[in-house]
Amino acid sequence: MSFDKQVRVTPELYDYVLDHSLAPDPAQRTVIERTRGMGGLAGLQVPAEQGALLTLLSGVVRPRVAVEVGTFTGYSALCIAKGLAADGRLLCCDVSEEWTDIARETWREAGVADRIDLRIAPALETLDALPSHPHIDLAFIDANKDGYISYWEALVPRMRPNGLLIADNVLYGGQVLKPDGDPTPAAVHAFNEHVKADRRVEPVMLPVADGITLARVRALDED
């Protein structure tokens, strides 16, 4: 494959990208600043360009039922909530009361708290308790990497035909090429191979931020 169209993203070019993308709204800027004050943990938050992409994708799908696995301080949930259908709801799965307290406050400020259902529990327990029939329109996975395959397997049978699955950090800083015994990049690589082999979906991996996979769920009558 040729790399002729690959561009090295300098800080100046990155600023240019942000300047020409959907900008965070006031509520989103607030949670970005609050999260930035958490120091190194701030790296768990999706970057602005990925947040804009989540809003765009959600706006295209217009989900009535959306699910997020891994909510942190609530920025990505805000991005998804902006694209929900008029009667749509977002189910958020997380295990931290501390981090999601920031999320709850921001959702109230943004006026979307009544459309987001936050469950504080191991995500797989929450997912397994959902109705088993296809009813989810959009799902975003951004949590512990060793759980990605389990979350995927819990979600795919519950996705509507043509529903959209999104997984974050699928490049894991480039370490997926050589995990070298590190369990986290090894888990991400195993997940990527799992998705690649899954005939139930049509996936595309994009080098956005730390890598993002988008996968359309096939209808049952598709080859």
C-alpha positions as CSV (number, residue, x, y, z in Angstrom):
1,M,0.0,0.0,0.0
2,S,1.2,3.5,-0.8
3,F,1.5,6.1,2.0
4,D,1.6,9.0,-0.5
5,K,-1.6,10.5,1.1
6,Q,-0.4,10.2,4.7
7,V,0.3,13.6,6.3
8,R,2.5,14.1,9.4
9,V,0.3,16.0,11.8
10,T,2.4,18.8,13.3
11,P,1.0,20.9,16.2
12,E,0.3,23.6,13.8
13,L,-1.6,21.3,11.4
14,Y,-3.5,19.8,14.4
15,D,-4.7,23.3,15.4
16,Y,-5.8,23.8,11.8
17,V,-7.8,20.6,11.9
18,L,-9.5,21.8,15.1
19,D,-10.2,25.2,13.7
20,H,-12.0,23.6,10.7
21,S,-14.0,21.1,12.7
22,L,-17.2,21.3,14.8
23,A,-16.1,23.2,18.0
24,P,-17.0,22.1,21.5
25,D,-20.1,23.9,22.9
26,P,-19.9,25.7,26.3
27,A,-20.9,22.6,28.3
28,Q,-18.3,20.5,26.5
29,R,-15.6,23.2,27.0
30,T,-16.4,23.2,30.7
31,V,-15.9,19.4,31.1
32,I,-12.7,19.6,29.0
33,E,-11.3,22.2,31.3
34,R,-12.4,20.3,34.5
35,T,-10.9,17.1,33.2
36,R,-7.6,18.9,32.2
37,G,-7.2,19.8,35.8
38,M,-7.0,16.1,36.7
39,G,-3.5,15.9,35.4
40,G,-2.4,12.6,33.7
41,L,-5.9,11.2,34.0
42,A,-7.1,13.8,31.4
43,G,-5.6,11.5,28.7
44,L,-8.6,9.2,29.3
45,Q,-10.9,11.8,27.7
46,V,-11.4,11.6,23.9
47,P,-9.8,14.6,22.1
48,A,-11.9,17.4,20.5
49,E,-11.7,16.1,16.9
50,Q,-12.9,12.7,18.0
51,G,-15.7,14.3,20.0
52,A,-16.8,16.1,16.9
53,L,-16.7,12.8,14.9
54,L,-18.9,11.2,17.6
55,T,-21.4,14.0,17.3
56,L,-21.5,13.7,13.5
57,L,-21.9,10.0,13.6
58,S,-24.6,10.2,16.2
59,G,-26.4,12.9,14.2
60,V,-26.3,10.6,11.1
61,V,-27.6,7.6,12.9
62,R,-30.1,9.5,15.0
63,P,-30.2,6.7,17.6
64,R,-33.2,6.1,19.7
65,V,-31.1,3.7,21.8
66,A,-27.4,4.4,22.3
67,V,-24.9,2.8,24.7
68,E,-21.5,4.0,25.9
69,V,-19.1,1.6,27.7
70,G,-16.7,3.8,29.7
71,T,-17.9,7.3,30.5
72,F,-15.2,8.9,32.6
73,T,-16.1,12.6,33.1
74,G,-18.9,12.6,30.5
75,Y,-17.4,14.5,27.4
76,S,-18.0,11.7,24.9
77,A,-21.5,11.1,26.3
78,L,-22.3,14.8,25.6
79,C,-21.0,14.4,22.1
80,I,-23.2,11.4,21.4
81,A,-26.3,12.9,23.2
82,K,-26.2,15.9,20.8
83,G,-27.2,13.5,17.9
84,L,-29.9,11.4,19.6
85,A,-33.3,11.2,18.1
86,A,-36.0,13.4,19.6
87,D,-37.0,10.5,21.8
88,G,-33.6,8.9,22.1
89,R,-31.7,7.9,25.2
90,L,-28.1,7.1,26.0
91,L,-27.2,4.3,28.5
92,C,-23.7,5.0,30.0
93,C,-21.7,2.3,31.8
94,D,-19.0,3.1,34.3
95,V,-17.6,2.0,37.7
96,S,-16.4,5.3,39.1
97,E,-18.8,7.5,41.1
98,E,-16.0,10.1,41.5
99,W,-15.4,10.6,37.7
100,T,-19.0,10.4,36.7
101,D,-20.1,13.0,39.4
102,I,-18.4,15.5,37.0
103,A,-20.3,13.9,34.1
104,R,-23.7,14.2,35.9
105,E,-23.1,17.9,36.7
106,T,-22.1,18.7,33.2
107,W,-25.1,16.8,31.7
108,R,-27.4,18.9,34.0
109,E,-25.7,22.1,32.8
110,A,-26.1,21.0,29.2
111,G,-29.8,20.1,29.7
112,V,-29.4,16.4,28.6
113,A,-29.4,14.7,32.1
114,D,-32.9,13.4,31.6
115,R,-31.8,11.6,28.4
116,I,-28.8,9.8,29.9
117,D,-29.1,6.7,32.1
118,L,-25.9,6.2,34.0
119,R,-25.3,2.7,35.5
120,I,-22.5,2.4,38.1
121,A,-21.6,-1.3,37.8
122,P,-19.3,-3.5,35.9
123,A,-20.2,-2.8,32.3
124,L,-20.6,-6.5,31.3
125,E,-23.2,-6.9,34.0
126,T,-25.2,-3.9,32.7
127,L,-25.0,-5.1,29.1
128,D,-25.9,-8.7,29.9
129,A,-29.0,-7.4,31.7
130,L,-30.3,-5.6,28.6
131,P,-33.0,-7.1,26.4
132,S,-31.4,-9.7,24.2
133,H,-33.2,-8.8,21.0
134,P,-31.7,-6.2,18.5
135,H,-32.6,-2.8,19.8
136,I,-29.4,-0.7,20.0
137,D,-28.7,1.8,17.2
138,L,-25.3,3.1,18.2
139,A,-22.7,1.8,20.7
140,F,-19.3,3.3,21.8
141,I,-16.7,1.3,23.6
142,D,-13.9,3.1,25.4
143,A,-13.2,1.3,28.6
144,N,-10.7,-1.3,30.0
145,K,-9.1,-2.9,27.0
146,D,-9.1,-6.5,28.3
147,G,-12.9,-6.3,28.3
148,Y,-13.3,-5.1,24.7
149,I,-14.1,-8.5,23.2
150,S,-16.6,-9.3,26.0
151,Y,-18.3,-5.9,25.5
152,W,-18.4,-6.5,21.7
153,E,-19.9,-9.9,22.1
154,A,-22.6,-8.5,24.4
155,L,-23.4,-5.7,22.1
156,V,-23.4,-7.1,18.6
157,P,-26.4,-9.4,19.0
158,R,-28.3,-6.5,20.5
159,M,-27.6,-4.1,17.6
160,R,-30.2,-3.3,15.1
161,P,-29.4,-4.1,11.4
162,N,-27.2,-1.2,10.1
163,G,-26.5,-0.1,13.7
164,L,-23.1,1.4,14.3
165,L,-20.4,0.1,16.7
166,I,-17.5,2.4,17.6
167,A,-14.4,1.3,19.4
168,D,-11.7,3.7,20.7
169,N,-7.9,3.3,21.2
170,V,-7.6,0.5,18.6
171,L,-4.0,1.6,17.7
172,Y,-3.0,2.0,21.4
173,G,-0.1,4.4,20.6
174,G,1.1,2.1,17.9
175,Q,1.9,-0.6,20.3
176,V,-0.6,-3.0,18.7
177,L,2.2,-3.7,16.1
178,K,4.5,-5.1,18.8
179,P,2.7,-5.8,22.1
180,D,6.0,-7.3,23.5
181,G,4.2,-9.1,26.3
182,D,2.4,-6.0,27.6
183,P,-1.2,-7.2,28.3
184,T,-3.0,-4.0,27.3
185,P,-1.8,-3.6,23.7
186,A,-2.0,-7.4,23.4
187,A,-5.6,-7.2,24.4
188,V,-6.3,-4.4,21.9
189,H,-4.6,-6.4,19.1
190,A,-6.7,-9.5,20.0
191,F,-9.8,-7.3,19.8
192,N,-8.8,-5.9,16.4
193,E,-8.3,-9.4,15.1
194,H,-11.6,-10.5,16.6
195,V,-13.5,-7.6,14.8
196,K,-11.6,-8.3,11.5
197,A,-12.9,-11.9,11.6
198,D,-16.4,-11.0,12.6
199,R,-18.7,-11.6,9.6
200,R,-21.6,-9.9,11.4
201,V,-20.1,-6.5,10.8
202,E,-18.4,-4.3,8.2
203,P,-15.5,-2.6,9.9
204,V,-13.2,0.2,9.0
205,M,-10.3,1.3,11.2
206,L,-9.3,5.0,11.0
207,P,-6.1,6.6,12.3
208,V,-8.1,9.3,14.2
209,A,-6.5,10.2,17.5
210,D,-5.4,6.9,19.1
211,G,-7.3,4.9,16.4
212,I,-11.0,4.3,16.1
213,T,-12.9,1.4,14.5
214,L,-16.4,2.0,13.0
215,A,-18.4,-1.1,12.2
216,R,-21.8,-1.4,10.5
217,V,-23.9,-4.3,11.7
218,R,-25.0,-6.4,8.7
219,A,-28.7,-7.4,8.2
220,L,-29.3,-11.1,8.6
221,D,-30.0,-11.6,4.9
222,E,-26.7,-10.1,3.8
223,D,-23.9,-12.3,2.6
